[in-house]
Amino acid sequence: MSLWYKQPEDITYQDIDAFCLQQHPEGMRLDYKLDVPTHLAKLVAAFANTLGGIIIFGVEADKTANK
């Protein structure tokens, strides 16, 4: 099952690992962050004020493929 359809409290580490291995590209509803950014409140507010989405911390996106 995809992270897009799970309740946050039901998501496990294995779910996140499998999701990242699928190499979904970053976009309006998905963002990968290696570290917690100093502008975290703005990032969360931007997601909350649009379509929502998923922010995954501890993962660095490939700069060329944006995955």
Helices and strands as residue ranges (DSSP letters): G 3-5, G 8-10, H 13-21, E 30-33, H 40-48, E 54-57
